[in-house]
């Protein structure tokens, strides 16, 4: 298996990594749109939201450290989307507390 992986050019791996990372961003964007359009209380917990924010921050730094474009580029997008999702959910939770 290791020989097979080494036979794939690094540039192809980067391209596939970017496509996979952008697919993950698309899924996160779909969740963000669903959450922002819904008037129902969010089922996402603070721990879940902040946990993913931490994970994205780590992998973004990891990608920058090892100069892996597929990681830092797509994770930067995911980090911003996660920040927006956190904002939407926290606003809902504050609104719910004030009712």
C-alpha positions in Angstrom: 0.0 0.0 0.0 2.8 2.4 0.9 4.4 1.8 -2.6 1.1 2.6 -4.3 0.7 5.8 -2.3 4.3 6.9 -3.1 3.6 6.3 -6.8 0.9 9.0 -6.9 2.4 12.4 -7.7 2.4 15.0 -4.9 0.6 17.5 -7.1 -2.3 15.0 -7.7 -2.5 14.3 -4.0 -2.8 18.1 -3.3 -5.5 18.4 -6.0 -7.5 15.5 -4.5 -6.9 16.9 -1.0 -8.3 20.3 -2.1 -11.3 18.7 -3.7 -12.0 16.6 -0.5 -11.5 19.6 1.7 -13.8 21.8 -0.3 -16.4 19.0 -0.2 -16.2 19.1 3.6 -16.6 22.9 3.4 -19.7 22.4 1.3 -21.2 20.1 3.9 -20.4 22.7 6.6 -22.0 25.4 4.4 -25.2 23.3 4.0 -25.4 23.0 7.8 -24.8 26.7 8.2 -27.6 27.5 5.7 -30.0 25.1 7.4 -29.2 26.5 10.8 -29.6 30.1 9.7 -33.0 29.5 7.9 -34.5 27.5 10.7 -36.5 29.3 13.4 -36.2 26.3 15.7 -33.7 26.1 18.6 -30.4 24.7 17.5 -29.5 21.1 18.5 -25.8 21.9 18.2 -24.0 22.0 21.6 -21.4 24.6 22.5 -18.9 21.8 23.1 -19.5 20.5 19.5 -19.2 24.0 18.0 -16.1 25.0 19.9 -14.5 21.5 19.5 -14.7 21.8 15.7 -13.4 25.3 15.9 -10.3 24.1 17.8 -9.8 21.2 15.4 -10.0 23.5 12.4 -7.5 25.8 14.0 -5.1 23.0 14.7 -5.2 21.5 11.2 -4.9 24.9 9.7 -1.7 25.5 11.6 -0.5 22.0 10.8 -1.1 22.7 7.1 0.8 26.0 7.3 3.6 24.3 9.2 4.1 21.6 6.7 3.2 23.8 3.7 0.3 21.6 2.7 -2.0 23.8 0.6 -4.8 21.3 0.6 -5.0 21.5 4.4 -4.4 25.2 5.2 -6.5 26.5 2.3 -9.6 24.4 2.8 -9.3 24.4 6.6 -9.2 28.3 6.5 -12.5 28.3 4.7 -13.9 25.7 7.1 -12.7 27.7 10.1 -14.5 30.9 8.8 -17.7 28.9 8.1 -17.5 27.4 11.6 -17.1 30.8 13.2 -20.2 32.0 11.3 -22.1 28.8 12.4 -21.1 29.5 16.0 -22.4 33.1 15.7 -25.7 31.9 14.3 -26.2 29.2 16.9 -25.1 31.5 19.8 -27.5 34.2 18.7 -30.3 31.6 18.6 -29.4 30.5 22.2 -29.3 34.1 23.4 -32.7 34.8 21.8 -34.1 31.7 23.4 -32.9 32.7 26.8 -34.4 36.2 26.5 -37.9 34.8 25.7 
